[in-house]
Amino acid sequence: MTARRKRGFALLSVERRRELASQGGRAAQAAGTAHQFTSEEARIAGRIGGVNVSADREHMSRIGTRGGKHRWAKPTDGDPPADTAD
């Protein structure tokens, strides 16, 4: 497998990317197009995200199974110890 070449912003140093992001933020504030969530908007967005994630029953089943096998889960009598590799 060949290594992928960096392109675009990935070629820039971390400092240069941070500088460009800062300029973009200042420009958005000056133009009046920047948006800051109110606590009410954030609460609603979080609820919608939670509803969407929990609607995927297969996903919820997978994460529930992983939680049950977590390394600090106490094995019941006769069960082998939980696998610690994640």
Secondary structure, DSSP 8 states (H G I E B T S, - for coil): -------GGGGS-HHHHHHHHHHHHHHHHHHT------HHHHHHHHHHHHHHHHT-HHHHHHHHHHHHT-TTS---TT--------
